Amino acid sequence: MKRVTLPLSKVNEPALMRLPQGTLPFDPWMIGSMLALMLTGFVMISSASMDVASDNFGGPFFFIFRHGLFVVLALIAAAILVRIPMRLWERSSVFLLFAGLALIIIVLIPGIGREVNGSRRWIGLGSFNLQASEIAKLCMVMFISGYLVRRLHEVRSSWRGVIKPAVPLAFYVFALYLEPDYGAIVVLTATVMGMIFLGGMKPLQLVTLVTIVSTLVGAMALAQPYRLARLKSFADPWADPYGAGYQLSQAQIAFGRGDWFGAGLGNSVQKLFYLPEAHTDFVYSVLAEELGLFGALVVVALYVVLIARIFLIGRQAERQRQFFMGYVAYGFGFILAGQALINIGVNVGALPTKGLTLPLMSYGGSSLLVCAGMIAIVQRIDLELKRQRLGIKSAPSRIALLWARLVTKSAAAQGRAA
């Protein structure tokens, strides 16, 4: 098939996003489900937060305006990230590992990290709090993807290749344990194990690692009394409905009130200071109360479509032997699926309470920005795969050219110094 190359003098990034007529430059199912989840989240946060905002900030629109700003910033970030070639992410994968670790260590420094509800997970940036663990997840996926490409034969042939990624993961887990952020530990560990398994880990190795990791995570959970109390309340929240089981019992009341088709948008009773964190961790319970089981299942269906499309794009990357792209897509798919599964599981009472947001829906700028960014990167993967199938060779983008100039200047400066 004839390959088409754009002349460097006419490099234009929007032109690089174009494909021949009849071929969409984006995946409509993935982008459509993402936008539907973001819009649903904005509507539900508006409904769930007005009374809390009026009581704490003197006006009902405080969280609405802030989350609207987060949505706009997330879309801008996605528009930027979709223009970054995947080869730049691959070249930077080791650097990103250390950058992510540095962020979750900085959080632990007094005066920099902000403590909320007993956990130090945020870096204060004026009126905005950056949750370092969200960015750290993206960085770890990039590193593991690069590692699997470099060491794929070793991963498939020996325990050594499987164990090596446990070293950087252990540093991440230890830093997250000090925050503490057990939800991020579970999601990140499961993501790394899932990526290595798809890279070629043997089933027996997977079973062995799952047993070891489950034992360690269980020991960490039982090491602190309040974690043990959460586990007991999860088993029977109605045994102490005004104490340890309060959140879960109130969430279950919300689901019960919602019935099949809900009490109506804006008619939730549980959001009126009965259900804590109604606009963040428990926004799904408010949605189930106002839109009923039907609305709750529609949201689940949107997540299934979104995550299925991400994994299908990852599988297509493997077929085209673009293994780094494939592992990145798998990693992001595991993160989004894990967070959605855990958050919804907590809301329905199937899992113990965790401090994890519902991707693209819960209030929170860091989570929304990173989730939109991950989907934008997967969209970039889909675009590059389509161009490869059509035999179109992309000219370097402006970002790639700038990166190349910086690397060249740095190498020249080092040569002169030597």
VOVOMAR-901612 format. One line per field, with one value per residue (C-alpha): residue number from 1; x, y, z. Coordinates in Angstrom, 1 decimal. Layout:
% VOVOMAR-901612
resi = NUM, ... .
u = X, ... .
v = Y, ... .
w = Z, ... .
//
This chain:
% VOVOMAR-901612
resi = 1, 2, 3, 4, 5, 6, 7, 8, 9, 10, 11, 12, 13, 14, 15, 16, 17, 18, 19, 20, 21, 22, 23, 24, 25, 26, 27, 28, 29, 30, 31, 32, 33, 34, 35, 36, 37, 38, 39, 40, 41, 42, 43, 44, 45, 46, 47, 48, 49, 50, 51, 52, 53, 54, 55, 56, 57, 58, 59, 60, 61, 62, 63, 64, 65, 66, 67, 68, 69, 70, 71, 72, 73, 74, 75, 76, 77, 78, 79, 80, 81, 82, 83, 84, 85, 86, 87, 88, 89, 90, 91, 92, 93, 94, 95, 96, 97, 98, 99, 100, 101, 102, 103, 104, 105, 106, 107, 108, 109, 110, 111, 112, 113, 114, 115, 116, 117, 118, 119, 120, 121, 122, 123, 124, 125, 126, 127, 128, 129, 130, 131, 132, 133, 134, 135, 136, 137, 138, 139, 140, 141, 142, 143, 144, 145, 146, 147, 148, 149, 150, 151, 152, 153, 154, 155, 156, 157, 158, 159, 160, 161, 162, 163, 164, 165, 166, 167, 168, 169, 170, 171, 172, 173, 174, 175, 176, 177, 178, 179, 180, 181, 182, 183, 184, 185, 186, 187, 188, 189, 190, 191, 192, 193, 194, 195, 196, 197, 198, 199, 200, 201, 202, 203, 204, 205, 206, 207, 208, 209, 210, 211, 212, 213, 214, 215, 216, 217, 218, 219, 220, 221, 222, 223, 224, 225, 226, 227, 228, 229, 230, 231, 232, 233, 234, 235, 236, 237, 238, 239, 240, 241, 242, 243, 244, 245, 246, 247, 248, 249, 250, 251, 252, 253, 254, 255, 256, 257, 258, 259, 260, 261, 262, 263, 264, 265, 266, 267, 268, 269, 270, 271, 272, 273, 274, 275, 276, 277, 278, 279, 280, 281, 282, 283, 284, 285, 286, 287, 288, 289, 290, 291, 292, 293, 294, 295, 296, 297, 298, 299, 300, 301, 302, 303, 304, 305, 306, 307, 308, 309, 310, 311, 312, 313, 314, 315, 316, 317, 318, 319, 320, 321, 322, 323, 324, 325, 326, 327, 328, 329, 330, 331, 332, 333, 334, 335, 336, 337, 338, 339, 340, 341, 342, 343, 344, 345, 346, 347, 348, 349, 350, 351, 352, 353, 354, 355, 356, 357, 358, 359, 360, 361, 362, 363, 364, 365, 366, 367, 368, 369, 370, 371, 372, 373, 374, 375, 376, 377, 378, 379, 380, 381, 382, 383, 384, 385, 386, 387, 388, 389, 390, 391, 392, 393, 394, 395, 396, 397, 398, 399, 400, 401, 402, 403, 404, 405, 406, 407, 408, 409, 410, 411, 412, 413, 414, 415, 416, 417, 418 .
u = 0.0, 1.3, 2.5, 1.8, 4.3, 3.6, 6.5, 8.1, 7.6, 3.9, 3.6, 0.3, -1.0, -4.7, -3.9, -2.2, -5.5, -7.3, -8.0, -9.4, -13.0, -15.3, -12.9, -13.5, -10.4, -12.0, -13.8, -17.5, -18.5, -15.6, -15.9, -19.7, -19.7, -17.1, -19.1, -22.3, -20.7, -19.2, -22.6, -24.4, -21.9, -22.2, -26.0, -25.9, -23.2, -25.4, -28.3, -26.4, -24.2, -26.6, -27.7, -24.2, -22.8, -25.5, -24.8, -21.0, -20.2, -23.2, -24.4, -25.9, -23.7, -20.2, -19.5, -21.4, -19.2, -16.0, -17.0, -18.0, -14.5, -13.0, -15.0, -13.7, -10.1, -10.5, -11.6, -8.8, -6.3, -7.7, -7.5, -3.8, -2.9, -4.5, -1.9, 1.1, 2.6, 2.8, 6.6, 7.2, 5.3, 7.4, 10.7, 9.7, 8.3, 11.3, 11.2, 7.5, 8.1, 10.3, 8.0, 5.0, 7.0, 8.2, 4.7, 3.4, 6.5, 6.0, 2.5, 4.0, 6.1, 4.5, 3.5, 3.1, 0.7, -2.8, -4.6, -8.3, -10.3, -7.1, -5.4, -2.6, -3.2, -3.3, -0.8, -2.1, -2.1, -4.0, -7.7, -7.1, -5.9, -3.9, -4.3, -0.9, -2.0, -4.2, -1.2, 1.0, -1.4, -0.9, 2.9, 3.1, 1.0, 3.5, 6.5, 5.1, 4.1, 7.6, 9.1, 6.9, 8.0, 11.7, 11.5, 8.6, 10.7, 11.9, 8.4, 7.1, 10.0, 11.0, 10.0, 12.7, 10.8, 7.6, 9.2, 11.2, 8.3, 7.4, 10.4, 9.1, 5.5, 6.7, 8.0, 4.6, 2.6, 4.7, 4.3, 0.5, 0.4, 1.9, -0.8, -2.8, -4.7, -5.7, -8.1, -5.2, -3.0, -5.6, -6.3, -2.6, -1.5, -4.4, -3.6, 0.1, -0.7, -3.3, -0.9, 1.8, -0.7, -1.8, 1.9, 2.4, 2.6, 1.7, -1.6, 0.2, 2.4, -0.7, -2.4, 0.8, 1.1, -2.6, -2.3, 0.7, -0.7, -4.1, -2.4, -0.2, -3.2, -5.3, -2.5, -2.3, -6.1, -6.1, -3.1, -5.2, -8.3, -10.4, -9.9, -11.0, -14.1, -14.9, -14.7, -17.0, -19.5, -19.4, -20.4, -23.5, -23.9, -27.3, -25.6, -24.4, -26.4, -25.5, -21.8, -19.4, -22.2, -23.7, -22.5, -23.4, -26.8, -27.7, -26.5, -28.8, -31.7, -31.0, -31.1, -34.3, -36.1, -35.1, -37.1, -37.3, -37.5, -36.4, -37.9, -37.2, -34.2, -33.5, -35.9, -33.3, -33.7, -30.4, -28.4, -29.9, -27.1, -28.0, -25.5, -21.9, -19.9, -23.0, -21.4, -18.1, -17.7, -21.5, -22.8, -23.9, -26.3, -27.9, -28.2, -29.9, -32.3, -33.3, -33.2, -33.9, -32.5, -33.0, -30.8, -28.2, -28.0, -27.7, -24.6, -23.2, -23.9, -22.0, -18.9, -19.1, -19.1, -16.3, -14.0, -14.8, -13.8, -10.5, -9.7, -10.6, -8.3, -5.6, -6.2, -6.1, -2.7, -1.4, -2.6, -0.7, 2.4, 2.2, 2.8, 3.5, 0.2, -1.6, -0.3, -1.1, -4.7, -5.0, -3.5, -5.9, -8.8, -7.9, -7.7, -11.1, -12.7, -11.2, -12.3, -15.8, -16.2, -15.0, -17.0, -20.2, -19.5, -19.1, -22.3, -24.4, -22.8, -20.9, -17.5, -16.0, -15.9, -12.9, -11.9, -12.2, -14.0, -16.4, -14.4, -15.7, -18.7, -17.6, -16.7, -12.9, -10.6, -7.7, -9.7, -11.6, -8.5, -6.6, -9.5, -10.1, -6.4, -6.2, -9.1, -7.4, -4.2, -6.2, -7.9, -4.4, -3.6, -6.7, -5.8, -2.2, -3.5, -5.9, -3.1, -0.9, -3.6, -4.2, -0.5, -0.2, 3.1, 2.7, 5.2, 6.5, 4.1, 5.1, 5.4, 7.6, 9.8, 10.2, 11.1, 13.7, 15.2, 15.5, 17.2, 19.6, 20.5, 21.1, 23.3, 25.3, 25.8, 27.0, 29.4, 30.9, 31.3, 33.1 .
v = 0.0, 3.4, 5.5, 9.2, 11.5, 15.1, 17.5, 18.9, 22.4, 21.8, 20.1, 21.0, 19.1, 19.4, 18.0, 15.0, 14.2, 13.9, 10.6, 9.8, 10.6, 8.0, 7.1, 8.8, 10.1, 9.1, 6.1, 7.2, 4.6, 5.5, 9.2, 9.1, 7.1, 9.3, 12.5, 10.8, 9.9, 13.4, 15.0, 12.6, 13.3, 17.0, 16.8, 14.5, 16.6, 19.6, 17.8, 16.3, 19.3, 22.3, 21.9, 21.1, 24.1, 26.4, 25.3, 25.4, 28.0, 30.4, 29.6, 26.6, 26.8, 26.5, 22.9, 23.3, 26.1, 24.3, 21.0, 22.8, 24.4, 20.9, 19.6, 22.3, 21.8, 18.1, 18.5, 21.0, 18.6, 15.8, 17.9, 18.5, 14.9, 13.5, 15.3, 13.8, 10.9, 7.6, 7.3, 10.2, 8.4, 5.3, 7.2, 8.9, 5.8, 5.5, 9.2, 9.1, 6.3, 8.5, 11.6, 9.6, 8.4, 11.9, 13.2, 10.7, 11.3, 15.1, 14.6, 13.3, 16.4, 18.6, 22.0, 20.7, 17.8, 18.6, 16.3, 15.7, 13.2, 11.8, 11.1, 13.1, 12.6, 16.1, 18.7, 22.2, 24.5, 27.5, 26.8, 23.5, 20.3, 17.9, 14.2, 12.8, 9.1, 9.8, 10.9, 8.2, 5.5, 6.9, 7.1, 3.5, 2.2, 4.0, 2.4, -1.1, -0.8, 0.2, -2.6, -5.2, -4.1, -4.3, -7.5, -9.4, -12.6, -12.5, -12.0, -15.0, -17.3, -16.8, -15.7, -13.0, -11.0, -11.2, -10.2, -7.2, -4.8, -5.6, -3.4, 0.0, -1.1, -1.7, 1.9, 3.2, 1.0, 1.9, 5.7, 5.2, 3.2, 6.1, 8.5, 6.2, 5.5, 1.8, 2.2, 3.4, 0.5, -2.1, -0.5, 0.1, -3.4, -5.1, -3.0, -4.0, -7.7, -7.6, -5.9, -8.5, -11.3, -10.0, -9.7, -13.4, -14.4, -18.0, -18.8, -20.5, -17.4, -15.3, -17.5, -17.4, -13.6, -13.0, -15.2, -13.3, -9.9, -10.6, -11.8, -8.6, -6.3, -8.1, -7.7, -4.0, -3.6, -5.5, -3.6, -0.6, -0.8, 1.6, -0.6, -3.7, -1.7, -0.9, -4.6, -5.5, -2.8, -4.0, -7.5, -6.1, -2.3, -2.4, -3.8, -0.2, 2.0, 5.2, 4.4, 2.4, 1.2, 4.7, 5.4, 1.9, 1.9, 5.4, 4.3, 1.3, 3.5, 5.6, 2.6, 1.4, 4.8, 4.8, 1.7, 1.0, 4.5, 6.8, 9.6, 12.1, 14.3, 16.6, 14.7, 12.8, 12.9, 11.1, 14.0, 16.3, 15.7, 12.0, 10.5, 11.7, 12.6, 12.5, 14.4, 12.6, 8.9, 8.3, 10.2, 6.8, 6.3, 9.6, 8.8, 5.5, 7.3, 9.9, 7.9, 4.4, 1.0, 1.9, 4.9, 3.0, 0.2, 2.8, 4.2, 0.6, 0.0, 3.2, 2.0, -1.4, 0.3, 2.6, -0.1, -2.6, -0.2, 0.6, -3.1, -3.7, -0.9, -2.5, -5.8, -4.2, -2.6, -6.1, -7.4, -4.6, -5.4, -2.1, -3.7, -0.5, 1.0, -2.2, -2.4, 1.3, 0.7, -2.4, -0.6, 2.4, -0.1, -1.9, 1.4, 2.7, -0.7, -1.2, 2.2, 1.9, -1.6, -0.7, 2.6, 1.0, -2.1, 0.2, 2.1, -1.1, -2.6, -5.3, -4.0, -2.2, 1.6, 2.9, 6.5, 6.0, 8.3, 7.1, 7.8, 10.8, 11.2, 12.0, 15.5, 16.1, 17.8, 15.4, 12.3, 13.9, 15.4, 12.1, 9.9, 12.2, 12.3, 8.5, 8.2, 10.9, 8.8, 5.7, 7.8, 8.8, 5.1, 4.4, 7.2, 6.0, 2.4, 3.6, 5.6, 2.5, 0.3, 2.9, 3.2, 6.8, 7.8, 10.7, 13.6, 14.7, 16.9, 20.2, 18.6, 15.9, 18.4, 20.5, 17.4, 16.4, 19.9, 19.8, 16.4, 17.5, 20.7, 18.8, 16.3, 19.1, 20.9, 17.8, 17.2, 20.7, 20.3, 17.0 .
w = 0.0, -0.9, 2.1, 2.3, 4.1, 4.8, 4.1, 7.3, 6.0, 6.1, 9.5, 11.0, 14.0, 13.2, 9.7, 11.3, 13.0, 9.7, 7.9, 4.5, 4.0, 5.5, 8.3, 11.7, 13.5, 16.8, 18.3, 18.5, 21.1, 23.4, 23.1, 23.3, 26.5, 28.0, 27.3, 28.5, 31.8, 32.3, 31.5, 33.9, 36.6, 36.2, 36.5, 39.5, 41.3, 40.7, 42.3, 45.2, 46.2, 46.3, 49.9, 51.2, 49.3, 50.7, 54.2, 54.0, 51.4, 51.5, 48.0, 46.2, 43.1, 44.7, 43.7, 40.4, 39.2, 40.4, 38.7, 35.6, 35.5, 36.0, 33.1, 30.8, 32.0, 31.5, 27.9, 27.2, 28.7, 26.5, 23.4, 24.2, 25.1, 22.0, 20.0, 21.7, 19.7, 21.6, 20.9, 23.2, 26.0, 25.3, 25.4, 28.7, 30.5, 32.9, 33.7, 34.3, 36.9, 39.0, 38.4, 39.8, 42.8, 43.5, 43.5, 46.1, 48.3, 48.1, 49.5, 52.7, 53.3, 56.0, 54.7, 51.2, 51.5, 52.7, 55.1, 54.7, 56.9, 58.3, 54.9, 53.4, 49.7, 48.1, 47.1, 47.7, 44.7, 45.9, 45.9, 43.9, 45.4, 43.2, 44.2, 43.5, 43.4, 40.3, 38.3, 39.8, 38.3, 34.8, 35.3, 36.5, 33.5, 31.1, 32.9, 33.0, 29.3, 28.4, 30.6, 28.9, 25.5, 26.5, 28.6, 27.0, 26.4, 30.0, 31.4, 29.4, 30.2, 33.8, 37.2, 37.1, 34.4, 36.5, 39.8, 38.5, 38.3, 41.9, 43.0, 41.7, 42.6, 46.2, 46.5, 45.2, 47.5, 50.5, 49.8, 49.3, 52.6, 54.5, 53.1, 53.6, 50.3, 50.3, 47.4, 45.2, 46.4, 45.4, 42.0, 41.1, 42.2, 40.3, 37.2, 37.2, 37.7, 35.0, 32.5, 33.2, 32.9, 29.5, 28.6, 29.0, 32.7, 33.2, 35.1, 37.9, 38.4, 38.5, 41.1, 43.3, 43.1, 43.7, 46.9, 48.1, 47.3, 48.8, 52.1, 52.2, 51.5, 54.1, 56.6, 55.9, 56.3, 59.6, 61.0, 61.9, 64.2, 62.1, 59.0, 61.0, 62.1, 58.4, 57.5, 60.4, 59.4, 55.8, 56.9, 58.6, 58.4, 60.2, 63.3, 64.0, 61.6, 63.5, 63.9, 61.7, 59.4, 58.9, 55.3, 54.0, 55.6, 54.3, 50.8, 50.9, 52.0, 48.9, 46.6, 48.3, 47.9, 44.2, 43.3, 39.6, 38.1, 40.9, 43.0, 40.3, 39.5, 42.4, 44.8, 46.8, 50.5, 51.4, 50.0, 52.6, 55.1, 55.7, 53.2, 53.8, 50.6, 48.5, 45.6, 45.7, 46.7, 47.0, 44.0, 42.5, 45.5, 44.9, 41.2, 42.1, 44.4, 41.9, 38.6, 40.1, 39.1, 35.4, 35.6, 37.7, 35.1, 32.2, 33.9, 34.3, 30.6, 29.7, 31.7, 30.0, 26.5, 27.5, 29.0, 26.3, 23.6, 25.4, 25.6, 22.0, 20.9, 23.0, 21.3, 17.9, 18.8, 19.7, 16.3, 14.6, 16.8, 18.5, 21.9, 23.9, 22.7, 23.5, 27.1, 27.7, 26.6, 28.8, 31.8, 31.5, 31.0, 34.2, 36.1, 34.9, 35.4, 38.8, 40.1, 38.7, 40.0, 43.5, 43.8, 42.6, 44.8, 47.8, 47.0, 46.8, 49.9, 48.1, 49.1, 52.2, 51.9, 50.0, 49.2, 45.4, 43.1, 40.3, 37.1, 35.1, 37.4, 41.0, 42.1, 42.0, 39.6, 39.8, 39.0, 36.2, 34.6, 34.7, 33.6, 30.6, 29.9, 29.9, 27.4, 25.2, 25.1, 24.1, 21.4, 20.2, 20.1, 18.0, 15.6, 15.1, 14.6, 11.9, 10.2, 10.2, 8.7, 6.0, 5.3, 6.2, 7.7, 10.0, 9.8, 13.2, 15.1, 16.6, 20.0, 18.6, 16.8, 20.0, 22.0, 19.4, 19.4, 23.2, 23.2, 20.4, 22.2, 25.5, 23.7, 22.0, 25.3, 27.0, 24.1, 24.4, 28.1, 27.6 .
//
